[in-house]
Amino acid sequence: MERNAVQLAERVNRISVSATLAVLTEAERYKARGIDVVDFGPGEPDFPTPEHIKRAAIRAIEQNFTKYTATAGIAPLREAVCAWHAAQFGSSYAPGECIVSVGGKHAIFNTINALIEPGDEVLIPVPYWVSFPDIVKYAGGRPVFVPTETADGFCLRAAQVEGLLGPRTRVLIVNSPNNPTGAVVPPEEFARLYEVCRRRGVWLLSDECYSHFTYGSTRPYSVAGIAGSKPHLIVVGSLSKTFSMTGWRVGYALAPQPLVDAMLKLQSQSTSNPTSISQYAALEALTGPMDSVATMLAEYARRRARILAGLRAIPGVTCTAPDGAFYVFPHVAARLGNGSGALAAIGAQDTAALARLLLEREHLAVVPGEAFGAPGFLRFSYATSIERIEEGLRRLERFFASAESGS
Ligand SMILES: Cc1ncc(COP(=O)(O)O)c(C=O)c1O
């Protein structure tokens, strides 16, 4: 060991920096050099936070709500989270069963750390949001991956889950609408998943961060609307995506009170309360008008149609229509080099290499499927304008055309 090498704790060496953040950092480097990057990387809305929410934060500063608050969040906000969730989804939580956290990620981190003993298993459907496996590993748990099928629209099936439950299984994570696939678990399948968890004494952790971005006949849904589901259920929600508030860092968990109390303990010894000003903004978001959510959704729907049509028009690229969120997850494996041909010659044997080349050659930022446990796919976020989507599609087509003509 070098004399000054930093010896880090084993638990931190078990995890790595978020792969999606790594792509964003690389794209930022290009942008800092003045390069026009078409950026399909960000997992965040491109809309500004709605005006009435920003005003509420400004009022909070003017009224000096700038001090510590209760660790679990101010009482009116905990009440508002419960009332909003009840109105949107038919759940019935009391403020003592609610904790406000520093974003949904923080709520997931605290949930897993409050429940998982070393060697416990957490079922994670694949493709997965990048943070799930690392959070489980940090807690000393073992991620057990549940496959989903492209042909089935990446829908998580209770039968698949049941086959993977074992004596150490403690939690099943369900993220619907899903990042990265946009897949939405239909209510009847959610009821089956819940029933499997109830019967086998496993927690169902429902990550509802994208709940309000659904398309076509799909509607926002929460399994918490099932009567009697509370003892087996942890709901994690976030204001980040629904209200375009990623930077404000407000999320929440709804769970049985002993678990909320344990999360409160963790929060009290780490972050303390989420930012006081953000909490007042969140209170306005949950109690004020929601027209801006509908406006954003209508724009996402338009972009979704455009990017889907564009990707599907590229030979060798197939793409499932996402029912929710703001991502498309095309399968591009047929276009990879696979050891021969022009794409192999330029080093595009897998999607990680392909994403790197797209950034280098076309200044097009996408996240490779490897980050989500799904090589052969690329994730495109369509939280960007139609004009940028069209420019990005042009660059993608040009890349494939020029790579294959050997130029
Ligand atoms: C599936 C999923 N869950 C949770 C989060 C956490 O969001 P936040 O911590 O901003 O609430 C994200 C953010 O990208 C996500 O994609």
The ligand as a Gaussian input file, in Angstrom:
#p B3LYP/6-31G(d) Opt

LIG

0 1
 C      -36.724000       4.827000     -10.278000
 C      -36.269000       5.983000      -9.465000
 N      -36.488000       5.962000      -8.150000
 C      -36.088000       6.968000      -7.362000
 C      -35.436000       8.055000      -7.887000
 C      -34.992000       9.106000      -6.915000
 O      -35.371000      10.389000      -7.201000
 P      -35.200000      11.541000      -6.122000
 O      -34.180000      11.131000      -5.126000
 O      -34.820000      12.747000      -6.901000
 O      -36.563000      11.689000      -5.486000
 C      -35.166000       8.114000      -9.253000
 C      -34.407000       9.238000      -9.830000
 O      -33.906000       9.206000     -10.908000
 C      -35.607000       7.054000     -10.069000
 O      -35.388000       7.060000     -11.375000

